[in-house]
Amino acid sequence: MNDDAEQLEMWCAGEDWCPITTTANLVGKKWHPVIVHRLLQNGPLGFNALKEDVDGISSKVLSDSLGDLEQKRLVNRDIVNEKPVRVEYSLTQIGKSLQPVIFAMRDWGAEYLAPAADKNSSVA
């Protein structure tokens, strides 16, 4: 572990299974890993660009997810002083440190995910 890394406090500290619970708590919600992945891939994004990049998420769910990720210290919310003023989301150092976890999730899912069903075929 990097001694300079920011530490997260968890209720299970000291238990051998706590690191797994800590990680699951951070990325265990449906859209959280996708949002982190998009920010890892693209760097800082505004709300609308992020919503467009996370296809299928509603504005409310994205807003709630970003708030939760910010509270968990994975995402920064920065106000950009341009005209008009806009908000930009980026990953914190802790958020960036999730890259191997998020990429491992992506790679594992790609290996075991069944191909999408052909929309023109009928299911017997």
N, C-alpha and C positions, 0 to 999 in steps of 0.2 A: 504494500500500500504506500502511496505517496504521503510522506509526513507533512507536506505543505498543503494537502487537500483539506478542504472544509469538511467537517464531520457533521453527520446527521444524527440527531438524538431519536431513539426509538424506545418504545415501552418494553421491548423484549431484550434490551441490551444484556449481554452476558450469556445468552442462550446460543447454542451452536447453530440453531436454525434461523436465528435473527437476521443474518445477512440476506437470506432468501426472502424473508418477510419484508424487509426494508425495500428491496428491489421491487417486489410485487406491489407494495404500497405505492411506489412512485410511478410505475408504468402499467398497473393492473387494470385501469379503466379502458374501455373500448377505444377511444380516440387518442388517448395520451401518447402511446408509442408512435402513432401515425404523425401526430403534430411534431413530436421530437424528431422523427425521421425527416420530415419535410424541412425543418429548420436546420438540421444537420446537412441536408443536401443543398439547400438554397441559400443559407445564411439568413440574416434578418429579413422579415417580411411584414408588410402591413396587414391589417385584419382582412381586407377584401382579397388580397393576393393569397393569403393563407387559406381563406375559405374556398377559393377557387381551386387551390392546390390539394385540398383535402376534400375531394369530391364526395358528396353524399352527407356532409355534416350540415346541420342547421346553424344559423347565426347564434341562436341561444345556446346550443350545446357547445359551439366553438368558444363563445364568450365564457361560459361556465368552466370549460376545460382549461382555457388559458388562465383564468383566475385561480383555479386549483393548482396548475403547474407553477404559477407565480408564487403562490403561498408555500408550495413545496420546494421553492428555491431552484427550480429547473429552468424557468423562463423569466427574462427581464421584459418589462413593459416600459418602453422609452417614448417620450413625447418629442417629436421632431418639429423644431420651430421653423417650419416653412409655411408659406401661405398657400392653401389653408393648412393649419396645424394638423398633423396626423400622428397616429400611434404606430410604433413599429415593435415587433416582438423578436427577441433573439434568445439564444440559449446562454445560461450562466455557465460557469466552469463545471458545476456539478452536472448540468444538462449535457454539456459537451462530452463529459466523461462517460456518459451512457452509450456512446457510439458503438463500442464492441457488443454491448448487450442488444441494442436495437438492430444492428446488422446481423447478429447471430439469430435473432428472432425472424428477421426477413429471410435469411438463408435457409433456416430450418423449415419455415413455412413454405418456401418455394419448392423444397425437396418433397414435402409430404402433402401439399395441397393438390387435391384432385383437379383435373382440367375443368374449366367451365363447361357446363352442358351446352350443347348446340341448341340454340333457341328455336331452330326449325324442326328439331326432331321431337317426336312424342315419346313420353315415358309409358312403358307397357305396364 
